[in-house]
Amino acid sequence: YYDISESKEEIDHVKKRLHLEISNITRNDEIYNQIKNIVNRNYPNLFDTLEMELPELSRLDIETIYYFASGMTFGAICVLTNTKNGALRTRKSRVKEKIRHSSFAQKELLLSLLP
């Protein structure tokens, strides 16, 4: 939130600070690992099997699936993956297609986690 009376320099300083904080979050594997653990408790072995059966999925593809599976909002996932809205929509669509065309045993469950 910016007050109109604030100078451009103050606003730029806040923007830079915010960008730095977001960058620190997106590079923080601890957050990703916590989310991974929570999702894996709810869906045991789903992702271990997925990574073995669909090795063409990138780490970012897998992260994106974890974030959706955890119930995060689209905007939050964009921030955590440092991805623009359109790029995330494209990635999600591409990942869903790869899953649909795979022989992955639990693909219906996995697709249900990608709304």
Helices and strands as residue ranges (DSSP letters): H 8-26, H 29-42, H 46-53, H 59-69, H 74-81, H 85-100, H 107-112
